[in-house]
Amino acid sequence: MALPQMAEQRANADRIAELGLGVTLDPATLTPDRLWSAVQQVSTDPAVRERLSWMAGEIAAAGGAPAAADEIERALPPTG
């Protein structure tokens, strides 16, 4: 589930929905009932569960968070 608060977060939220990993909620129209409904929808949707499992495999195959951190550090200018 994504609740974008800024423009750049909107692109990420849209991608989450596009990949079937969850839903995007509009902060301008969010109510407690809509939030609860979205939580129930996502948590019981077998297609979302399947897509999350697929994404976890993709992340693991790419090296996970350690590999992502290494790439970020390589992109930063040297210090000292």
Residue frames as a rotation matrix with the C-alpha (Angstrom) as fourth column:
MET 1
0.589 0.808 0.000 0.00
0.808 -0.589 0.000 0.00
0.000 0.000 -1.000 0.00
ALA 2
-0.610 -0.775 0.166 1.28
0.782 -0.623 -0.032 3.43
0.129 0.110 0.986 -0.87
LEU 3
0.621 0.723 -0.302 0.11
0.762 -0.648 0.014 6.83
-0.186 -0.239 -0.953 0.32
PRO 4
-0.218 -0.822 0.525 2.21
0.901 -0.376 -0.214 9.34
0.374 0.427 0.823 -1.61
GLN 5
0.420 0.292 -0.859 2.74
0.710 -0.696 0.111 12.69
-0.566 -0.656 -0.499 0.07
MET 6
0.017 -0.497 -0.867 5.00
-0.367 -0.810 0.458 14.32
-0.930 0.311 -0.196 -2.54
ALA 7
0.571 0.271 -0.775 5.28
-0.797 -0.047 -0.603 14.24
-0.200 0.962 0.189 -6.33
GLU 8
-0.331 -0.770 -0.545 8.26
-0.850 0.494 -0.183 11.88
0.410 0.403 -0.818 -6.46
GLN 9
-0.752 0.142 0.644 6.46
-0.350 0.741 -0.573 9.49
-0.558 -0.656 -0.508 -4.14
ARG 10
0.317 0.927 -0.198 3.57
-0.645 0.058 -0.762 9.41
-0.695 0.369 0.617 -6.61
ALA 11
0.166 -0.340 -0.926 5.78
-0.902 0.326 -0.282 7.77
0.398 0.882 -0.252 -9.23
ASN 12
-0.863 -0.503 0.035 6.81
-0.462 0.761 -0.456 5.08
0.203 -0.410 -0.889 -6.75
ALA 13
-0.433 0.791 0.432 3.21
-0.375 0.278 -0.884 4.55
-0.820 -0.545 0.176 -5.64
ASP 14
0.452 0.593 -0.666 2.07
-0.843 0.040 -0.536 4.23
-0.291 0.804 0.519 -9.24
ARG 15
-0.257 -0.640 -0.724 4.79
-0.784 0.576 -0.231 1.66
0.565 0.508 -0.650 -9.87
ILE 16
-0.856 0.026 0.516 3.72
-0.384 0.636 -0.670 -0.37
-0.345 -0.772 -0.534 -6.83
ALA 17
0.113 0.985 0.130 0.21
-0.446 0.167 -0.879 -0.55
-0.888 0.042 0.458 -8.23
GLU 18
0.371 -0.019 -0.929 1.43
-0.928 0.044 -0.371 -1.20
0.048 0.999 -0.001 -11.78
LEU 19
-0.581 -0.698 -0.419 3.50
-0.643 0.709 -0.289 -4.18
0.499 0.101 -0.861 -10.61
GLY 20
0.309 0.806 -0.505 0.57
-0.203 0.575 0.793 -5.59
0.929 -0.142 0.341 -8.63
LEU 21
-0.565 -0.640 -0.520 2.41
0.407 0.332 -0.851 -5.22
0.717 -0.693 0.073 -5.33
GLY 22
-0.580 0.426 -0.695 -0.30
0.669 -0.239 -0.704 -3.17
-0.466 -0.873 -0.146 -3.65
VAL 23
0.340 0.756 0.559 -2.61
0.900 -0.434 0.039 -0.23
0.272 0.490 -0.828 -4.12
THR 24
-0.812 -0.526 0.255 -2.14
0.462 -0.845 -0.270 3.51
0.357 -0.102 0.928 -4.17
LEU 25
0.146 0.844 -0.516 -4.28
0.978 -0.200 -0.051 5.65
-0.146 -0.497 -0.855 -1.92
ASP 26
-0.092 -0.075 0.993 -5.07
0.450 -0.893 -0.026 9.30
0.889 0.444 0.116 -2.52
PRO 27
-0.743 -0.250 -0.621 -4.27
0.667 -0.195 -0.719 11.35
0.059 -0.948 0.311 0.58
ALA 28
-0.899 0.411 0.154 -6.85
-0.390 -0.909 0.147 13.97
0.200 0.072 0.977 -0.44
THR 29
0.028 0.981 -0.193 -9.70
-0.740 0.151 0.656 11.48
0.672 0.124 0.730 -0.20
LEU 30
-0.560 -0.327 -0.761 -8.39
0.141 0.867 -0.477 9.11
0.817 -0.375 -0.439 2.45
THR 31
0.270 0.631 0.727 -10.70
-0.829 -0.232 0.509 8.25
0.490 -0.740 0.461 5.30
PRO 32
-0.420 -0.395 0.817 -10.29
-0.800 0.586 -0.128 5.66
-0.428 -0.708 -0.562 8.05
ASP 33
0.456 0.678 0.577 -12.84
-0.271 0.723 -0.635 3.46
-0.848 0.133 0.513 6.28
ARG 34
0.878 -0.183 -0.442 -11.01
-0.435 0.079 -0.897 3.68
0.199 0.980 -0.010 2.94
LEU 35
-0.150 -0.979 0.139 -7.71
-0.946 0.101 -0.307 2.90
0.287 -0.178 -0.941 4.65
TRP 36
-0.259 0.103 0.960 -9.19
-0.605 0.758 -0.244 -0.11
-0.753 -0.644 -0.134 6.42
SER 37
0.793 0.600 0.102 -10.80
-0.256 0.481 -0.838 -1.33
-0.552 0.639 0.535 3.20
ALA 38
0.571 -0.662 -0.484 -7.46
-0.677 -0.047 -0.734 -1.07
0.464 0.748 -0.475 1.37
VAL 39
-0.398 -0.711 0.580 -5.67
-0.911 0.379 -0.160 -2.96
-0.106 -0.592 -0.799 4.15
GLN 40
0.109 0.526 0.844 -8.24
-0.349 0.815 -0.463 -5.74
-0.931 -0.244 0.273 3.98
GLN 41
0.910 0.257 -0.324 -8.09
-0.372 0.166 -0.913 -5.83
-0.181 0.952 0.247 0.18
VAL 42
0.255 -0.908 -0.333 -4.30
-0.816 -0.017 -0.578 -6.06
0.519 0.419 -0.745 -0.02
SER 43
-0.449 -0.518 0.728 -3.88
-0.866 0.453 -0.212 -8.47
-0.220 -0.726 -0.652 2.88
THR 44
0.039 0.540 0.840 -6.36
-0.228 0.824 -0.519 -10.99
-0.973 -0.171 0.155 1.46
ASP 45
0.729 0.238 -0.642 -5.57
-0.642 -0.090 -0.762 -10.72
-0.239 0.967 0.087 -2.25
PRO 46
0.598 -0.515 0.614 -3.78
0.321 0.856 0.405 -13.87
-0.734 -0.045 0.677 -3.47
ALA 47
0.706 -0.348 0.617 -2.53
0.609 -0.147 -0.779 -12.02
0.362 0.926 0.108 -6.56
VAL 48
0.681 -0.483 0.551 -0.81
-0.563 -0.826 -0.028 -9.40
0.468 -0.291 -0.834 -4.41
ARG 49
0.637 -0.434 0.638 0.71
-0.427 0.490 0.760 -12.16
-0.642 -0.756 0.127 -2.27
GLU 50
0.665 -0.361 0.654 2.01
0.652 0.708 -0.272 -13.88
-0.365 0.607 0.706 -5.41
ARG 51
0.691 -0.391 0.608 3.48
0.264 -0.646 -0.717 -10.65
0.673 0.656 -0.343 -6.80
LEU 52
0.692 -0.448 0.566 5.14
-0.718 -0.507 0.477 -9.85
0.073 -0.736 -0.673 -3.45
SER 53
0.625 -0.459 0.632 6.71
0.061 0.835 0.546 -13.30
-0.778 -0.302 0.550 -3.44
TRP 54
0.663 -0.358 0.657 7.95
0.734 0.137 -0.666 -12.71
0.148 0.923 0.354 -7.00
MET 55
0.712 -0.384 0.588 9.41
-0.227 -0.918 -0.325 -9.32
0.664 0.098 -0.741 -6.03
ALA 56
0.711 -0.469 0.524 11.15
-0.547 0.099 0.831 -10.80
-0.442 -0.878 -0.186 -3.00
GLY 57
0.579 -0.485 0.656 12.82
0.564 0.819 0.107 -13.31
-0.589 0.308 0.747 -5.32
GLU 58
0.674 -0.302 0.674 13.87
0.507 -0.475 -0.719 -10.54
0.537 0.827 -0.167 -7.71
ILE 59
0.745 -0.383 0.545 15.39
-0.588 -0.764 0.266 -8.54
0.314 -0.519 -0.795 -4.86
ALA 60
0.641 -0.509 0.574 17.22
-0.221 0.594 0.773 -11.58
-0.735 -0.623 0.269 -3.50
ALA 61
0.614 -0.389 0.687 18.54
0.752 0.553 -0.359 -12.49
-0.240 0.737 0.632 -6.96
ALA 62
0.647 -0.346 0.679 19.87
0.207 -0.778 -0.593 -8.95
0.734 0.525 -0.432 -7.37
GLY 63
-0.396 -0.887 -0.239 21.77
0.455 0.037 -0.890 -9.15
0.798 -0.461 0.389 -4.08
GLY 64
0.341 0.667 -0.663 19.22
0.905 -0.041 0.424 -7.52
0.255 -0.744 -0.617 -1.81
ALA 65
0.989 0.138 -0.049 19.79
0.146 -0.916 0.374 -4.45
0.007 -0.377 -0.926 0.32
PRO 66
0.334 -0.931 -0.150 23.57
0.260 -0.062 0.964 -5.01
-0.906 -0.361 0.221 0.66
ALA 67
-0.302 -0.424 0.854 24.01
0.922 0.097 0.374 -4.91
-0.241 0.900 0.362 -3.13
ALA 68
0.569 0.575 0.588 21.84
0.682 -0.730 0.054 -1.79
0.460 0.370 -0.807 -3.37
ALA 69
0.898 -0.284 -0.335 23.92
0.076 -0.651 0.755 -0.07
-0.433 -0.704 -0.563 -0.68
ASP 70
-0.048 -0.963 0.266 27.14
0.565 0.193 0.802 -1.03
-0.824 0.189 0.534 -2.49
GLU 71
-0.067 0.087 0.994 25.82
0.974 -0.211 0.085 0.51
0.217 0.974 -0.071 -5.73
ILE 72
0.894 0.414 0.172 24.88
0.354 -0.888 0.294 3.72
0.275 -0.202 -0.940 -3.95
GLU 73
0.622 -0.726 -0.295 28.30
0.114 -0.289 0.951 3.95
-0.775 -0.625 -0.097 -2.31
ARG 74
-0.214 -0.708 0.673 30.01
0.834 0.226 0.503 3.39
-0.508 0.669 0.542 -5.67
ALA 75
0.242 0.422 0.874 28.00
0.852 -0.523 0.017 6.28
0.464 0.740 -0.486 -7.13
LEU 76
0.945 0.113 -0.308 28.99
0.278 -0.776 0.566 8.71
-0.175 -0.620 -0.765 -4.36
PRO 77
0.559 -0.801 0.215 32.06
-0.305 -0.440 -0.845 10.88
0.771 0.407 -0.490 -4.72
PRO 78
0.066 -0.617 -0.784 35.08
0.704 0.586 -0.402 9.74
0.707 -0.526 0.473 -2.70
THR 79
0.938 0.213 0.274 35.51
-0.050 -0.698 0.714 11.32
0.343 -0.684 -0.644 0.73
GLY 80
0.763 -0.635 -0.121 38.61
0.209 0.066 0.976 12.36
-0.611 -0.770 0.183 2.53
